[in-house]
């Protein structure tokens, strides 16, 4: 399954979750429910994956955590904030680069329309 095929399933699941739960809950709630929904759809999901930083030959365990990784191909960064800041997309792009992955979804569930809260972040992805 390609990154784009996985992303399509994730977006559909996020739409269902937002329609059911609405905005205003904690990020941890949306993360747990999205994990459940994606596994129910047959995808392999890992939560809160540690992300070390490698610098000049040393490995630094600095406490960075990726919210969800789906099928070892797609990173999902979940937010539940009033407004996304530009740094949120940059953070996801950095995670993609550090993990050598090509596609991430930044999903802010604290929006009226979930389509306004879903953003693709690409790191060298062939369309």
N, C-alpha and C positions, 0 to 999 in steps of 0.2 A: 504494500500500500504506500502511495506517495505522500509527501508532506501535504500537498494540496487536498488529497482525498481525506486524510485525517482531519485537516482543518475544516473541511465541509461538515464532517460529523460533529466536531467540537462546536461549531457555530450553531448547528441545529440543536444540540443539547443545551447550549447557553440560552437559546431562544425559549426552549421549553421551561428551563429553570426560572428564567426571569418572568415568564408569563405566570408560572405557578406561585413563586415566592415574592416577586416584586423587588423593588429596591429597598435599601435601608438596613440590611442585615450586615453582620460582620463578614470580613473576607474569609475567615475560617469556615463559616457556614457554607458560603458559595463553593469554596474549595472542596469540602467534603462531599457536597451534593454533586458537583461536577465530576469528581472522581467516581462516585457511585454510578452516575448516569453513563459515563464513558465505559466503565467496566461492564455495565449491563449491556452495552452495545458491542461488546466483544473486543474492546481495545485494552492493551496493557498500559497501565498508568502507575507512575511512581510519584509519591508526594514528598515535598520538603527534602529534595536531594541536595546534599552538601556540594558546594562549589569552591574548590580550592583555587587559589591564584598562583600561577607559576611565574616566577620572576628571577631572571639571571641564574637559572639552574636550581632554584630552591622552590619548594612547595609550601605555600602559606595557607594554613587553615584559618580563615578569618571569620567564619560564621555566616558566609553568604549561603542562602538557601533558595533553590528554584522551586516555585510553588508546585507545578505539575510538569512531568515529562510524559508524553504520550508516544508509545511505540518506538522509543529511543530516537525519535525524529523531530518532535515538535515540542517546544516549550510554551507553557501557558503561564502568564503572570496575571494574577487576579488582584483587582483593586475594588474597593467600595468607597470611593471618595467623591466629593462634590465636583471637582474638576481635575482632570489629568494634567500633570505638569510635563513639559518637554523632557525632563530628566527620566520620566517613567519609560518612554520609548528608548532612550539612550541606555538605560539600565538593561532592558531586555536585549538590545542589540549587543551589549557587552557580554551578557550571559551566552548568547548564541555564539559569539566569537570564541569565548573561553571554552565552550563545550564542542566547538567545531560542528555546530548544527546550522541549518539554513533557514528555518522558518519558526517564528514565534507569534503567538496571539496575546495581545494585551487586552484583557477584558475588564471593563469597569461596570460592575453590576448596579452602581448607584446612579442610574440614569432613568429617565422616563421611558425612552425607547432603546432597547438593548442594541439595536443596529448602530446607534450613535456611540455605544460604549465598546465596540469591537474594533481593534486596530491590528492590522498585519504588520509585522516587522520582519524584514528580509535581510539575510546575510548570504549573498551570493546564490540565491535560489534561481534555478533555471525554470522559466515559466512553461 
